[in-house]
Each structure stands twice: as structure tokens, then as C-alpha cells.
Amino acid sequence: MDFYQSLGPLILGSRLRRISEYFIAEINKVYQERGVDFDASWFPIFYILAQEHPVTIRDISGTLQVSHSAISQLVSNLKRRQLVETRVSGEDARRQLVRLTPKGKELLAHITPIWEGITVAISKMQDYNMDISSLLPSIAAIEQAFTEKGLATRIMESITQQV
């Protein structure tokens, strides 16, 4: 039996990380093979900025449910690459608005077909294997369960009940 499968829920986080790292590495291979200077970790911000612009760092952070600090660091990285630009909001000087630069929009035109390819490839995998088709709803269910009650709380309750 596979080591990961034999440990069941004890190793769920490690399995999810392993799948995530594999997924990102494979997508980054596609970007490289297509000659596109893009990293899969930038996807969420690029996607948001492609839909609406400008967007505040706070709004990006809230949408992605990632810390303001993490988004600020990623935006700074993208600014250094001249893919996004920021400006102070006219309404509130503490808020920074982010938008794609012309170079970022040009890059977006090159990565959009790859995003479409990802969607098609995963859809075909789901069509082929019903277990895969339940993956995204299952992840959403786990996320909802963690929103309702954190995993640490659940573990502590379990330990307390055992004693």
C-alpha cells in the first residue's frame, strides 16, 4: 500500500502540498515551454486584475483570503518586473490601487490561452474519472468546514473527549 494512503487523514496536509507543488511545477513547465515569463503563483492576482482594475491590495487580500502582507510582497515583486503598477487611492491615502501595466496586459494575452488549456485538460481528466470530478467540491467542503470551526479546535475537542 502507498505510504500516503496508509496514513489516511494524518497526512492530508502533506498530500495536498505534494499535489499542489506538482501542479504548480507542471504548469510552470508549460509557461517555460511556451516561452512565457510567468509563474503560476502569480495567477490569482493576474486573474483578479484581468477582471477588474484598479483593485486595492486589501480587496485582493480579502478575495484570496491571504494576508495583506503576502499580497503586498507579491505586488512588489510584480512591480519590480513592471507587470503591475500601484497608485495611492484618491479616497484614502492609506490604500494602494493595483493595475496591470501595458507589459502586464501583453503578458496576459500570452497566458490566457494557457489558462484555457489548463481548464480543458482538467475537464478531460474529470470526464475520464468520476473521483476527480468530485475533487473541487470536496475541497470546497473542507474549506467550508474549516470556516465553520478551525481544525485546531476540532483536534483539541477530540483530544479532550479522549481523556
Number of C-alpha atoms within 10 A of each C-alpha: 5 6 8 13 12 10 10 10 11 11 13 13 10 12 15 11 11 11 12 12 12 12 13 14 14 13 19 18 15 17 18 13 10 12 10 16 12 17 14 16 12 13 13 13 23 21 13 17 20 16 9 10 12 18 20 18 22 18 15 20 17 13 12 14 10 12 13 16 12 12 20 16 11 15 21 16 14 19 17 11 12 14 21 22 20 19 13 13 15 10 7 8 9 9 17 18 18 22 23 25 16 13 12 21 17 12 17 20 10 17 19 13 11 17 14 10 13 14 12 12 12 13 14 13 14 15 12 11 11 10 10 16 16 11 12 10 11 12 11 11 12 13 13 12 12 14 10 9 11 12 13 10 11 12 11 11 11 11 10 9 8 7 5
